[in-house]
Amino acid sequence: MPRTLRIPHTNVKNTTTNFNHSNMGDFQSLKDLSKDLLHLFNEASASFADVVLKCESFNVPVHKNILAARSPVFSAMFKNDMRESQEKIVDISDIGISVLRTMLVYIYTGNTEDINMSNAVDLLFAADKYQLMKLKKVCAEYLKSNATNQNVLNLLVIGDLHDQDLKDFAVSFICHEVAEFSVLENTEEWKRLQTEKPSLAMEILISLVKARDKKVKDLTFFKTSDPTGKPQGFKFDGNKLVEGNKFIEGINSVKSVGFTFGQQQKS
């Protein structure tokens, strides 16, 4: 009975240091392989394609074994005799053709050069759906490197849905990089977040309070109500505002990212 030939797994080592001619040859071989697989994808209709992805008005011929090798979702789809495997047609309805093509280029070649701000969010969604974890990480890192006051709330929502690390980054950005919360508080994105995802909005407010609490708990506060005009020192101790050993009053309200402290208790 014929035996099945299996190629053993090899460990790919980090070659960023001590780069020699052998490494250069390996790198060139990988580039050539990527180029050949891109050609296979681009010429799939004439190169043994065995399944078609239907997206919008396009039919995209692809190779089941390549998709299955790269994506656990496609692997399960083709392995378990599902309808898509029998009919050799897969309907793709929740991502656009441009994003699908960028995802397929990654699947075939590992190339992520086409990621940009116009497709990174949709590509992250697609990578999450098809469990392309390396592509998902690249998309998340790209979005983090391009975070601004204007888009951070959108990144927060995307992270909440698809990537915990991106969500954590967005929370930290809001707490530590946004100078004044009013910059976000008056935006349509924040109002929509409060309406559509109130628990996530509350999570942000709690994180802001904790971040500001951490910043101020060792600081000294001053007031000038002393008749002499001499500032009196107050310290924030845990969650209490104290004058010496005398408890004055804790935080009685939180407004955006600023704290409003109570007045000195009357004796």
N, C-alpha and C positions, 0 to 999 in steps of 0.2 A: 504493500500500500504506500503510495507516495507520501512523503513527509512535507510539512509546511515549513518553508524557510522563514525564520524570524530574525530580524535585525536587532541586536541588543541595544539597549539604551546607553547613551554616552553622556557623561557629565560635561557640560559646557562651563569652562572656567572663566573667571574674570580676567581679561587680557589687557586691562587699561594700563598696567605697568609692565615693564620688561617686554615691550612690543618688539617682536623680531620678524624676520622674513617669513617664518612658518606661520606666524599669526596673520601676516599680511595675506598669505595665500589662502588661509581659512576664511578671512574676511571677504576676499574677492570671490571665493566659491559661494559664499552665502549671498553676495550681491548677484552673482550669475543665476543662482537658484531662484531668487526673488524675481529677477527679470524674466526668467523662463516661465515661472508660474503666472506672472502678470500676463504674459503672452497667451498662456493657456486659457486664462479667464477671458481675455479680450476676443479670443478666437474660439470660444467655447462651443458655438453653434456648429463648428466644423471639427471639433477636437474631443469627440467622445462624451459630450455632455449627456447626462442621463436623468436630469430633472430640470424643471422650469420654475422659476420664481415669478409670480404674477404680481406686479406692483403698478398701481395707477393704470395707465394704458400700455404698459411695457411688459414684454415677456423676456426674462433674463435667464438664459440657459447656463447651468452650473453643473458641478460634479459632486455627487452625493458623498463620495468617500472623503473628499477634501473638506466639505462642510461638516461632516460627522467627526472628522479628526480634530477639528478646531473648536466645535461648539457642542457641549453636552446636550443642548436642546435639540439641535439638528440630528445628533446621533440617536437620541431616543425616538425622534420622529421617524427616522428611516429604519431603525432596528426593530421597532415594535409593530411592524406591519400596519401602521396607521394609514388613514385614507390618503394622505399626501404621498406615502411611499408606494401605494398601489397605483394611484392615478398619475404619479410622477409630476404632479403640479402642486406647488405650495403658494397659497394666497398670502401676500404680505399687505396688510391693510392699515397698519398703524404707524408706518414710517414712510417718508417720501422716497421717490426714486433716487434722488441725489444722495441722501443719507444711506440708502441701501447699497448703492454702488461703492461709496466710501467704506462701508462696513465689509463688503465683499473683497475690496482691494486689500484690506487688512487681513481678512481670513486667508486669502491666497498668498500674500507676500509679507505680512507683518509690517507693512509701511503705514505710518500714521501722519505723513507730511501734509495730508489734505485737511487736517483738523483746523478749524477756525471758529471765530465767535458766532458765525451764522449757523454752524452745524453741530457745535460741540455738545449742546444740551440734548438735541435729538439723537446724536450719536451715543451719548452716555445712556440714554433710555434704551436704545437698541442693543448696546453692549450688555446692559443689565438683563434685558429680556432673553438674550441668547447666550448668556453666561460667558461672555468674552471678557474675562476678568482683567487681562492686561490692557486691553483697549479701554475698558471702563476706567482703569486707574489713570491712563494717559489723558483721557478726557477730563477727569476730575482735577488732575494736576494742572491742565491747561486752563480750566475755569478758575482755579484758585490763583494762578499767576496773573489773571486778568480781572480780578475782583475789584470793584469800585463801590463807592457809596450808592451809585445809581443801580447797580445790578445785584448787590449782595442779598437783598431779600428774595429775589428770584433764585439765587443759588441756594439759599436756605431751604426753600420749598422743594427744589430739585433734589437736594441732598436728603431731605426728610423722606422723600419717596424712593430714592434709588441708591444713595451712597452715604453711609453714616459719617465717614471721614470728611466728606464735603460739607455735610451739615455741621459737624463740630467746628470746622474751619470758619463757616459763615457766622456761627454764634460768637466765636472768638473775635472775628473781624468786627462785628457789631459792637462788642463790649470794649475792645481795646483800640480799634483803628478809627472808628467814627467819632469825631470830636464832640459833637452834640447830637443827642438822639432826636432832637427836633428836625434834623436833616432828613431822617427817615419817617418820623412820626406824622408829618403832614403830607406824605406821598400817597398816591392811589394804591401802591403796592402794600403799604402797611394797613390801610383801611380795608383792603380786600383780605389781607391775612387775618385781621381781627374778625371779619365776617365769616370767612370760609374755613379757617383753621384757628379757632380761638385758643385751643390748647397749645398750639405752637407759638402763638403770639404771647401767651402767658409764660411759656418757657423762656422766651427771650427776655421778658420783663424781670423774671426771677433771676436769670443769669446776669442781667445788668445790675440788679441790686447787689448780688453777691460780689460782682467785680468791683463795684464802687465801695462796698463794705471792706473788701480786702485792701483797697487803696487808702482808705481814710482811717482805718481803725488805730493806726499808730501816729496819726497826725495830731497837731494841736490846733484847736479852733479858738478864735478871739472874739470878744464882743466889747463894745465901747459904752455900755450903759452905766459904767462907774461914774459917779459925779465928778471925779477928777479928770475924766477923759482918758485915764490910763487903761490900756487894753487889759482885760482879764483873761487868763488862760483857761481853756477847757480842753479836755481830752476825750476822744471817742474810745471807750473801753468795751470791746465786744459789741454789744448793741445798746450801750448806755452812754450818755453824755454826762461827764462828771466834772465838778470843780473841786480840785483837791480830792478829798474822800467823800464829798457830798454829792449824792445823786441829783442831777438836775432834771433831765428828762430824756427819754430815748427818742428815736426817730418816730415822728407821728404821722408822716406822710411821705410818699415818694412821688415826685413829679418828673416824668421823663427820666433823665439820668441824673437829676439833681436831687439832693436830699433837703427836706425842710425840717429843721430842728425845733423842738418846743422851747418855750421861754423859760427863764429861770423861775423855779418854784418860789412862791412867797413863803417867808418864814412865819 
